[in-house]
Amino acid sequence: MSSPENPNFTTAPSGLGRYFLAFQSPGFRLLWGNSFLTWLAFTLEMLGQGWLVLQLTDSPFWVGATAGIKGVSQVVFSVAAGALVDRMDRRKLLLTVQAIGAIATAALAALVLTDAVHLWHVLLIVTLGGTAAAMNFPANAALTYDVVGPARILNASAFRFMGGSAVRILGALAGGYIIDRLGVGANYTAACGAYLAGGVSLLFLKSPPAASRRDEPFLRAVQAGLTYSLHEPRVRRLLFLSLVTEFFGFSYIQMMPVMARDVLKVGATGLGYLTAMGGVGSLVAMLGLASLGDFKQKGWLLVGTVTGFGAAILLFSLSPWYSLSLALAAVIAAFSSTYDSTISTVIQMTVASEMRGRVLGLYVSTFGTNQIGAFLAGGLATLVSAPFALAIGGIVVTANGLRLLRRARNMTPPTTGASSS
């Protein structure tokens, strides 16, 4: 099958050429660099947001509520994101989204450095950031497909996840050090710099030819995607699994600053190490997943990893020792990254090709619910404790995974039909 940049590409090279297949596309080298820098900005923002809100309010509730507000804006806008990505120049759209990120982080840095920041500033800026985040994933994924073509997309996706895992380690260590030594304002300044550097790489990327688009009114296209997702049992089941896992499971990320400061007593540098260990676990897991090749029983892999993810969160909530918590942070991330990769693959293989973009938009909308779930987790942490809030989330995710064990075989996507392009 040919790619946009090389119409004569029909067979995959062997050896290292096969392993680095996507990098044979010059455009992907630029896009991968952009993804790497964007992941760095996201990691620094994640560390800075929770720590700044704790400094301003001394309240775990507001840590969760701030993340929840960002999640609501992401969910609301993501519903239409898939259709919008299909209608615009994706490179220019991604440039716009990352410019918004740079402006937002620069504004927060200026407010913090001048001692003028208030909680309402943070809430306003994270709302804007949630809207931008809703567009970033589908725009980046679609642009990657445009650049490398169908024959290289799996290899390109693997390297994007690996890059994200590596930068999570480096960004977490750097962010924790910067916050402890230089303050949150310097951390946001570094995040702004990462956004700007990523945008520069996109300036050198030539926009691929626009894919053919159906002449369909925007609202009707969105409605068709919603109708299809609700009426196809396999798709509906996958989206519900993502919704529950994101809401109850991934909200643990926003509770990490509270666990680091109030439970484990390790400060911002300790928080950086916890986040970095998550990057280590994710990187190891992605290398292992890549070694499986085209693993046939994807349904069993999906159910097994989501169940393990919930159980690992539960164990982390019960750990009173920092060394054990570091190891469990790596285990949580290993399960979560394998789950993320698997459910993304299963969804794309399951849906009809003409609905793929819109279903992916709905799938991305579930990402924002992890920050809405942080609102609930922050409330439970304030009323009871942060470990209790994490334990509840872990129990729900584990129970949902066990519930799906009897359907695991049916969740393995078909190899023909809907998945074909």
Kinemage of the C-alpha trace (Angstrom):
@kinemage 1
@onewidth
@group {chain A} dominant
@subgroup {mainchain}
@vectorlist {calphas} color= white
{ca met a 1} P 0.000 0.000 0.000
{ca ser a 2} L 1.353 3.436 -0.908
{ca ser a 3} L 1.893 6.430 1.362
{ca pro a 4} L 1.254 10.108 0.607
{ca glu a 5} L 4.963 10.933 0.505
{ca asn a 6} L 6.071 7.877 -1.448
{ca pro a 7} L 3.442 6.489 -3.829
{ca asn a 8} L 5.807 3.704 -4.881
{ca phe a 9} L 6.230 2.385 -1.324
{ca thr a 10} L 4.770 -1.127 -1.406
{ca thr a 11} L 6.947 -3.322 0.824
{ca ala a 12} L 8.521 -2.787 4.220
{ca pro a 13} L 12.332 -2.884 4.480
{ca ser a 14} L 13.987 -5.468 6.696
{ca gly a 15} L 16.214 -5.084 9.748
{ca leu a 16} L 16.645 -1.628 11.279
{ca gly a 17} L 14.963 -0.098 8.243
{ca arg a 18} L 11.792 -1.962 9.206
{ca tyr a 19} L 12.090 -0.885 12.854
{ca phe a 20} L 12.474 2.808 11.938
{ca leu a 21} L 10.010 2.616 9.067
{ca ala a 22} L 8.095 5.818 9.855
{ca phe a 23} L 11.273 7.925 10.040
{ca gln a 24} L 11.876 7.284 6.333
{ca ser a 25} L 9.212 9.969 5.825
{ca pro a 26} L 11.006 13.338 6.313
{ca gly a 27} L 7.734 14.894 7.452
{ca phe a 28} L 7.394 12.388 10.275
{ca arg a 29} L 10.785 13.384 11.690
{ca leu a 30} L 9.463 16.919 12.107
{ca leu a 31} L 6.112 15.725 13.435
{ca trp a 32} L 7.767 13.352 15.906
{ca gly a 33} L 9.922 16.225 17.157
{ca asn a 34} L 6.782 18.295 17.613
{ca ser a 35} L 5.107 15.464 19.530
{ca phe a 36} L 8.161 15.054 21.760
{ca leu a 37} L 8.215 18.760 22.663
{ca thr a 38} L 4.448 18.879 23.154
{ca trp a 39} L 4.652 15.938 25.562
{ca leu a 40} L 7.348 17.839 27.447
{ca ala a 41} L 5.085 20.897 27.723
{ca phe a 42} L 2.160 18.731 28.900
{ca thr a 43} L 4.315 17.056 31.564
{ca leu a 44} L 5.584 20.375 32.923
{ca glu a 45} L 2.038 21.776 32.930
{ca met a 46} L 0.700 18.741 34.792
{ca leu a 47} L 3.314 19.088 37.527
{ca gly a 48} L 2.914 22.855 37.788
{ca gln a 49} L -0.885 22.941 37.848
{ca gly a 50} L -1.393 20.719 40.891
{ca trp a 51} L 1.499 22.278 42.807
{ca leu a 52} L 0.359 25.849 42.093
{ca val a 53} L -3.221 25.165 43.190
{ca leu a 54} L -1.939 23.555 46.398
{ca gln a 55} L 0.162 26.653 47.092
{ca leu a 56} L -2.782 28.978 46.453
{ca thr a 57} L -5.481 27.068 48.356
{ca asp a 58} L -3.831 24.354 50.482
{ca ser a 59} L -6.849 22.265 49.436
{ca pro a 60} L -6.925 18.831 47.755
{ca phe a 61} L -10.513 19.672 46.735
{ca trp a 62} L -9.361 22.552 44.551
{ca val a 63} L -6.611 20.428 43.014
{ca gly a 64} L -9.302 18.039 41.808
{ca ala a 65} L -11.802 20.793 40.962
{ca thr a 66} L -9.279 22.640 38.785
{ca ala a 67} L -8.542 19.478 36.828
{ca gly a 68} L -12.294 18.817 36.594
{ca ile a 69} L -12.976 22.226 35.065
{ca lys a 70} L -10.306 21.614 32.457
{ca gly a 71} L -11.825 18.208 31.766
{ca val a 72} L -15.319 19.614 31.234
{ca ser a 73} L -14.084 22.026 28.575
{ca gln a 74} L -12.197 19.179 26.900
{ca val a 75} L -15.230 16.871 26.886
{ca val a 76} L -17.614 19.506 25.544
{ca phe a 77} L -15.362 20.499 22.662
{ca ser a 78} L -14.128 16.988 21.797
{ca val a 79} L -17.585 15.878 20.685
{ca ala a 80} L -17.198 17.998 17.552
{ca ala a 81} L -13.401 17.711 17.269
{ca gly a 82} L -13.343 14.760 14.873
{ca ala a 83} L -15.570 16.508 12.345
{ca leu a 84} L -13.617 19.764 12.644
{ca val a 85} L -10.260 18.045 12.075
{ca asp a 86} L -11.637 16.602 8.830
{ca arg a 87} L -12.541 20.080 7.522
{ca met a 88} L -9.369 22.123 8.147
{ca asp a 89} L -5.685 22.151 7.237
{ca arg a 90} L -4.424 19.923 10.035
{ca arg a 91} L -0.933 21.425 10.221
{ca lys a 92} L -2.332 24.946 10.617
{ca leu a 93} L -4.891 23.682 13.132
{ca leu a 94} L -2.173 22.022 15.209
{ca leu a 95} L -0.058 25.187 15.052
{ca thr a 96} L -3.017 27.197 16.344
{ca val a 97} L -3.687 24.750 19.174
{ca gln a 98} L -0.068 24.789 20.333
{ca ala a 99} L 0.114 28.575 20.049
{ca ile a 100} L -2.829 28.713 22.468
{ca gly a 101} L -0.869 26.438 24.815
{ca ala a 102} L 2.181 28.709 24.628
{ca ile a 103} L 0.101 31.828 25.346
{ca ala a 104} L -1.656 30.181 28.294
{ca thr a 105} L 1.562 28.963 29.944
{ca ala a 106} L 3.279 32.321 29.335
{ca ala a 107} L 0.367 34.125 31.004
{ca leu a 108} L 0.524 31.867 34.068
{ca ala a 109} L 4.301 32.239 34.271
{ca ala a 110} L 4.002 36.037 34.220
{ca leu a 111} L 1.286 36.030 36.884
{ca val a 112} L 3.265 33.734 39.184
{ca leu a 113} L 6.578 35.536 38.735
{ca thr a 114} L 4.948 38.895 39.552
{ca asp a 115} L 3.082 37.463 42.586
{ca ala a 116} L -0.209 38.469 40.957
{ca val a 117} L -1.717 35.021 40.455
{ca his a 118} L -5.084 34.081 41.966
{ca leu a 119} L -7.115 30.895 41.744
{ca trp a 120} L -9.546 32.398 39.229
{ca his a 121} L -6.624 33.063 36.870
{ca val a 122} L -5.716 29.393 36.982
{ca leu a 123} L -9.327 28.286 36.442
{ca leu a 124} L -9.728 30.575 33.439
{ca ile a 125} L -6.488 29.458 31.812
{ca val a 126} L -7.081 25.728 32.364
{ca thr a 127} L -10.514 26.095 30.731
{ca leu a 128} L -8.804 27.500 27.651
{ca gly a 129} L -6.209 24.748 27.887
{ca gly a 130} L -8.887 22.044 28.006
{ca thr a 131} L -10.404 23.348 24.768
{ca ala a 132} L -6.994 23.250 23.080
{ca ala a 133} L -6.257 19.756 24.430
{ca ala a 134} L -9.523 18.476 22.940
{ca met a 135} L -8.176 19.276 19.492
{ca asn a 136} L -4.534 18.289 19.915
{ca phe a 137} L -4.870 14.484 19.935
{ca pro a 138} L -7.200 14.028 16.926
{ca ala a 139} L -5.351 16.706 14.918
{ca asn a 140} L -1.962 15.136 15.657
{ca ala a 141} L -3.179 11.598 14.958
{ca ala a 142} L -4.839 12.583 11.678
{ca leu a 143} L -1.821 14.599 10.528
{ca thr a 144} L 0.477 11.666 11.321
{ca tyr a 145} L -1.670 9.431 9.127
{ca asp a 146} L -1.550 12.041 6.337
{ca val a 147} L 2.251 12.225 6.532
{ca val a 148} L 3.208 8.530 6.749
{ca gly a 149} L 0.283 6.786 5.065
{ca pro a 150} L -1.463 3.532 6.068
{ca ala a 151} L 1.564 1.266 5.579
{ca arg a 152} L 3.608 3.147 8.183
{ca ile a 153} L 0.969 4.313 10.676
{ca leu a 154} L 1.421 1.490 13.210
{ca asn a 155} L 5.175 2.074 13.371
{ca ala a 156} L 4.631 5.840 13.649
{ca ser a 157} L 2.131 5.415 16.497
{ca ala a 158} L 4.523 3.159 18.406
{ca phe a 159} L 7.306 5.729 18.223
{ca arg a 160} L 4.979 8.535 19.295
{ca phe a 161} L 4.030 6.584 22.450
{ca met a 162} L 7.660 5.688 23.146
{ca gly a 163} L 8.685 9.328 22.763
{ca gly a 164} L 5.944 10.347 25.169
{ca ser a 165} L 7.154 7.800 27.720
{ca ala a 166} L 10.767 8.964 27.480
{ca val a 167} L 9.917 12.652 27.796
{ca arg a 168} L 7.670 11.877 30.740
{ca ile a 169} L 10.756 10.693 32.610
{ca leu a 170} L 12.945 13.637 31.637
{ca gly a 171} L 10.172 16.232 31.964
{ca ala a 172} L 9.082 14.970 35.377
{ca leu a 173} L 12.616 15.054 36.795
{ca ala a 174} L 13.298 18.476 35.279
{ca gly a 175} L 9.928 19.879 36.378
{ca gly a 176} L 10.260 18.672 39.956
{ca tyr a 177} L 13.760 20.154 40.170
{ca ile a 178} L 12.686 23.473 38.627
{ca ile a 179} L 9.700 23.833 40.988
{ca asp a 180} L 11.815 23.074 44.068
{ca arg a 181} L 14.779 25.285 43.092
{ca leu a 182} L 13.269 28.061 40.953
{ca gly a 183} L 9.526 27.959 41.589
{ca val a 184} L 6.328 27.253 39.658
{ca gly a 185} L 6.741 30.381 37.522
{ca ala a 186} L 9.999 29.078 36.052
{ca asn a 187} L 8.312 25.727 35.410
{ca tyr a 188} L 5.563 27.388 33.352
{ca thr a 189} L 8.191 29.416 31.488
{ca ala a 190} L 9.899 26.152 30.505
{ca ala a 191} L 6.548 24.726 29.353
{ca cys a 192} L 5.987 27.804 27.175
{ca gly a 193} L 9.432 27.323 25.639
{ca ala a 194} L 8.618 23.700 24.802
{ca tyr a 195} L 5.396 24.730 23.051
{ca leu a 196} L 7.220 27.369 21.008
{ca ala a 197} L 10.000 24.973 19.998
{ca gly a 198} L 7.417 22.409 18.912
{ca gly a 199} L 5.651 25.021 16.813
{ca val a 200} L 8.919 25.825 15.015
{ca ser a 201} L 9.192 22.198 13.858
{ca leu a 202} L 5.687 22.429 12.355
{ca leu a 203} L 6.678 25.527 10.367
{ca phe a 204} L 9.068 23.359 8.334
{ca leu a 205} L 6.461 20.632 7.740
{ca lys a 206} L 4.779 20.744 4.353
{ca ser a 207} L 1.021 20.229 4.624
{ca pro a 208} L 0.092 16.914 2.982
{ca pro a 209} L -2.575 16.969 0.260
{ca ala a 210} L -6.036 17.174 1.785
{ca ala a 211} L -7.846 13.866 1.999
{ca ser a 212} L -11.124 13.573 0.135
{ca arg a 213} L -14.027 14.807 2.250
{ca arg a 214} L -17.719 14.162 1.976
{ca asp a 215} L -19.829 17.249 1.344
{ca glu a 216} L -21.934 16.947 4.483
{ca pro a 217} L -23.163 19.712 6.824
{ca phe a 218} L -21.047 19.916 9.961
{ca leu a 219} L -23.845 19.303 12.473
{ca arg a 220} L -25.194 16.406 10.433
{ca ala a 221} L -21.745 14.804 10.366
{ca val a 222} L -21.479 15.106 14.150
{ca gln a 223} L -24.971 13.639 14.583
{ca ala a 224} L -24.158 10.710 12.286
{ca gly a 225} L -21.093 9.892 14.381
{ca leu a 226} L -23.095 9.966 17.616
{ca thr a 227} L -25.860 7.791 16.138
{ca tyr a 228} L -23.388 5.220 14.815
{ca ser a 229} L -21.509 5.022 18.124
{ca leu a 230} L -24.701 4.522 20.142
{ca his a 231} L -26.175 1.860 17.862
{ca glu a 232} L -23.081 -0.296 17.236
{ca pro a 233} L -22.731 -2.592 20.301
{ca arg a 234} L -18.972 -3.159 19.975
{ca val a 235} L -18.250 0.543 19.598
{ca arg a 236} L -20.622 1.497 22.407
{ca arg a 237} L -19.012 -1.046 24.733
{ca leu a 238} L -15.496 0.229 24.007
{ca leu a 239} L -16.448 3.862 24.532
{ca phe a 240} L -18.162 2.989 27.828
{ca leu a 241} L -15.047 1.103 28.954
{ca ser a 242} L -12.938 4.165 28.154
{ca leu a 243} L -15.380 6.437 29.999
{ca val a 244} L -15.297 4.388 33.224
{ca thr a 245} L -11.533 3.853 33.112
{ca glu a 246} L -10.763 7.512 32.470
{ca phe a 247} L -13.204 8.863 35.071
{ca phe a 248} L -12.327 6.528 37.946
{ca gly a 249} L -8.796 5.414 37.009
{ca phe a 250} L -6.811 8.162 35.364
{ca ser a 251} L -7.904 10.766 37.897
{ca tyr a 252} L -5.077 9.316 40.033
{ca ile a 253} L -2.717 11.593 38.044
{ca gln a 254} L -4.263 14.761 39.472
{ca met a 255} L -4.024 13.365 43.007
{ca met a 256} L -0.277 12.734 42.756
{ca pro a 257} L 0.725 16.177 44.153
{ca val a 258} L -1.501 15.562 47.187
{ca met a 259} L -0.055 12.075 47.735
{ca ala a 260} L 3.504 13.394 47.376
{ca arg a 261} L 3.119 16.333 49.758
{ca asp a 262} L 0.562 15.189 52.343
{ca val a 263} L 0.898 11.384 52.456
{ca leu a 264} L 4.433 10.454 51.381
{ca lys a 265} L 5.986 13.781 52.583
{ca val a 266} L 8.480 14.027 49.709
{ca gly a 267} L 7.931 17.496 48.160
{ca ala a 268} L 8.079 18.561 44.528
{ca thr a 269} L 11.295 16.673 43.776
{ca gly a 270} L 9.695 13.506 45.155
{ca leu a 271} L 6.665 14.177 42.951
{ca gly a 272} L 9.012 14.433 39.983
{ca tyr a 273} L 10.500 11.023 40.811
{ca leu a 274} L 7.033 9.468 41.115
{ca thr a 275} L 6.071 10.838 37.710
{ca ala a 276} L 9.399 9.798 36.218
{ca met a 277} L 8.936 6.222 37.464
{ca gly a 278} L 5.609 6.253 35.641
{ca gly a 279} L 7.536 7.147 32.491
{ca val a 280} L 9.941 4.254 33.085
{ca gly a 281} L 7.073 1.801 33.500
{ca ser a 282} L 5.343 3.104 30.381
{ca leu a 283} L 8.509 2.924 28.274
{ca val a 284} L 9.264 -0.656 29.327
{ca ala a 285} L 5.666 -1.674 28.674
{ca met a 286} L 5.656 -0.144 25.185
{ca leu a 287} L 8.857 -1.950 24.260
{ca gly a 288} L 7.297 -5.197 25.470
{ca leu a 289} L 4.074 -4.561 23.569
{ca ala a 290} L 5.995 -3.866 20.377
{ca ser a 291} L 7.780 -7.215 20.755
{ca leu a 292} L 4.421 -9.045 20.654
{ca gly a 293} L 3.906 -8.077 17.018
{ca asp a 294} L 0.363 -8.526 15.768
{ca phe a 295} L -0.993 -10.072 18.966
{ca lys a 296} L -4.235 -11.812 18.013
{ca gln a 297} L -6.138 -11.866 21.317
{ca lys a 298} L -6.474 -8.126 21.663
{ca gly a 299} L -9.723 -8.414 23.635
{ca trp a 300} L -8.038 -10.446 26.364
{ca leu a 301} L -5.093 -8.036 26.398
{ca leu a 302} L -7.465 -5.083 26.763
{ca val a 303} L -9.468 -6.589 29.629
{ca gly a 304} L -6.359 -7.884 31.393
{ca thr a 305} L -4.547 -4.556 31.317
{ca val a 306} L -7.519 -2.495 32.496
{ca thr a 307} L -8.034 -4.915 35.404
{ca gly a 308} L -4.344 -4.762 36.320
{ca phe a 309} L -4.441 -0.954 36.085
{ca gly a 310} L -7.235 -0.725 38.656
{ca ala a 311} L -5.561 -3.208 40.996
{ca ala a 312} L -2.253 -1.305 40.838
{ca ile a 313} L -3.993 1.977 41.770
{ca leu a 314} L -5.602 0.235 44.751
{ca leu a 315} L -2.210 -1.057 45.941
{ca phe a 316} L -0.648 2.396 45.474
{ca ser a 317} L -3.351 3.941 47.665
{ca leu a 318} L -2.480 1.498 50.461
{ca ser a 319} L 1.306 2.057 50.360
{ca pro a 320} L 2.768 4.098 53.254
{ca trp a 321} L 6.381 3.752 51.972
{ca tyr a 322} L 7.877 6.006 49.317
{ca ser a 323} L 10.140 3.302 47.853
{ca leu a 324} L 7.180 0.948 47.356
{ca ser a 325} L 5.116 3.806 45.940
{ca leu a 326} L 7.831 4.486 43.354
{ca ala a 327} L 7.682 0.871 42.173
{ca leu a 328} L 3.881 0.892 42.091
{ca ala a 329} L 3.888 4.144 40.091
{ca ala a 330} L 5.863 2.293 37.415
{ca val a 331} L 3.437 -0.647 37.496
{ca ile a 332} L 0.408 1.644 37.198
{ca ala a 333} L 1.916 3.367 34.159
{ca ala a 334} L 2.909 0.062 32.555
{ca phe a 335} L -0.670 -1.200 32.718
{ca ser a 336} L -2.200 2.151 31.742
{ca ser a 337} L 0.012 2.706 28.684
{ca thr a 338} L -0.607 -0.844 27.432
{ca tyr a 339} L -4.334 -0.326 27.961
{ca asp a 340} L -4.202 3.012 26.089
{ca ser a 341} L -2.377 1.505 23.116
{ca thr a 342} L -4.652 -1.522 22.984
{ca ile a 343} L -8.009 0.262 23.221
{ca ser a 344} L -6.930 2.804 20.591
{ca thr a 345} L -5.978 -0.035 18.243
{ca val a 346} L -9.159 -2.025 18.933
{ca ile a 347} L -11.400 1.000 18.344
{ca gln a 348} L -9.757 1.837 15.015
{ca met a 349} L -9.973 -1.792 13.864
{ca thr a 350} L -13.602 -2.135 14.944
{ca val a 351} L -15.264 0.971 13.499
{ca ala a 352} L -16.391 1.429 9.897
{ca ser a 353} L -13.753 3.368 7.944
{ca glu a 354} L -16.082 6.242 7.078
{ca met a 355} L -16.826 6.785 10.787
{ca arg a 356} L -13.290 6.431 12.124
{ca gly a 357} L -12.550 10.121 12.623
{ca arg a 358} L -15.830 10.872 14.382
{ca val a 359} L -15.594 7.858 16.685
{ca leu a 360} L -12.032 8.858 17.553
{ca gly a 361} L -13.375 12.304 18.416
{ca leu a 362} L -15.838 10.711 20.847
{ca tyr a 363} L -13.060 8.511 22.210
{ca val a 364} L -10.937 11.606 22.856
{ca ser a 365} L -13.886 13.195 24.681
{ca thr a 366} L -13.618 10.465 27.315
{ca phe a 367} L -10.081 11.665 28.117
{ca gly a 368} L -11.486 14.813 29.695
{ca thr a 369} L -13.563 12.787 32.129
{ca asn a 370} L -10.409 11.776 34.023
{ca gln a 371} L -10.111 15.411 35.049
{ca ile a 372} L -13.821 15.550 35.909
{ca gly a 373} L -13.214 12.416 37.973
{ca ala a 374} L -10.448 14.335 39.730
{ca phe a 375} L -13.151 16.724 40.948
{ca leu a 376} L -14.800 13.772 42.740
{ca ala a 377} L -11.437 12.472 43.932
{ca gly a 378} L -10.535 15.909 45.300
{ca gly a 379} L -13.817 16.031 47.228
{ca leu a 380} L -13.249 12.562 48.707
{ca ala a 381} L -9.653 13.493 49.570
{ca thr a 382} L -10.895 16.567 51.442
{ca leu a 383} L -13.709 14.734 53.276
{ca val a 384} L -11.781 11.528 54.048
{ca ser a 385} L -8.254 11.233 52.621
{ca ala a 386} L -6.350 11.072 49.328
{ca pro a 387} L -5.582 7.329 49.728
{ca phe a 388} L -9.309 6.660 50.224
{ca ala a 389} L -10.138 8.587 47.026
{ca leu a 390} L -7.584 6.601 45.030
{ca ala a 391} L -8.768 3.312 46.525
{ca ile a 392} L -12.363 3.937 45.413
{ca gly a 393} L -11.213 4.634 41.859
{ca gly a 394} L -9.024 1.527 41.782
{ca ile a 395} L -11.832 -0.698 43.048
{ca val a 396} L -14.301 0.570 40.414
{ca val a 397} L -11.842 0.092 37.530
{ca thr a 398} L -10.883 -3.392 38.726
{ca ala a 399} L -14.516 -4.446 39.125
{ca asn a 400} L -15.391 -3.174 35.652
{ca gly a 401} L -12.474 -5.116 34.174
{ca leu a 402} L -13.547 -8.323 35.922
{ca arg a 403} L -17.103 -7.761 34.654
{ca leu a 404} L -15.815 -7.795 31.077
{ca leu a 405} L -13.868 -11.064 31.388
{ca arg a 406} L -16.719 -13.096 29.892
{ca arg a 407} L -16.852 -10.745 26.897
{ca ala a 408} L -13.108 -10.508 26.296
{ca arg a 409} L -13.174 -12.852 23.295
{ca asn a 410} L -15.931 -10.811 21.630
{ca met a 411} L -13.979 -7.580 22.168
{ca thr a 412} L -11.207 -8.786 19.870
{ca pro a 413} L -11.739 -6.779 16.651
{ca pro a 414} L -12.486 -8.417 13.317
{ca thr a 415} L -9.574 -8.705 10.897
{ca thr a 416} L -11.727 -7.850 7.917
{ca gly a 417} L -14.842 -5.877 7.232
{ca ala a 418} L -15.197 -2.841 9.431
{ca ser a 419} L -11.541 -2.510 10.028
{ca ser a 420} L -10.555 -2.354 6.410
{ca ser a 421} L -9.824 0.995 4.876
